[in-house]
Amino acid sequence: MRFKPPLLPPAASLIPQATQGPRVLPGTYQVKLTKGDKWYTETLQVVLDPRAKYNVDDRKRQYDLVMKLYRTMAHMTYAVDAIQGVRDHAQSRAAKLRESDPLREQLQKLSRSAEDLRSRIVATKEGGMITGEERIREHMGELYGAVNHYEGRPGDYQVARTDSLSRELEDVITDFRKLTDKELSGINSSLQKKKMATIKVLAESDWHQKYDGGGSAHSPGVSRRELD
């Protein structure tokens, strides 16, 4: 049994390695089948493949790392959604103003800055894999695929690379927060004076309500426990 595939932000390229969800750990699971207004439950025992050349402890280490990547990719997807939201709202409001209006240039500058941040996370060049462009999303998706493919103990490099990419992602998110903290107050004040809708940053808790029915912002993906 596997979790649903991980969430990934849209970009110019596909990541085939990230199309399968993590496999569950050995253990006892309750399976629920719903048909109309009736539901049925059954207990299912998942065991380690007897042909495996790794033990349960190795499997747990692999599971912990692949789930860390799984959650981080969900967090990354939220971040890109939030950045794109600010970018698009700024651009749409700018389009309603005269070219001579100073607020129009402020909004366009905010939109460009948001797009620059997005391009640090995802590949944006048309042509996908042909261009060879790779950002945090592409590197993390490939790493996830490698860890998810082999269910034995992950390598030290994979553990270190996971931490490195997570830090890179948080650096971008921090820069996005600095941008919005600096710019939105003044821009929103000007928008209110013109009786235009203000720009709000999507909260991660609201994003979770949309994607997983209220999962914790500190553990994205955990509540998405639907299994294939």
Order of alpha helices (4+ residues) and beta strands (2+ residues): beta-beta-alpha-alpha-alpha-alpha-alpha
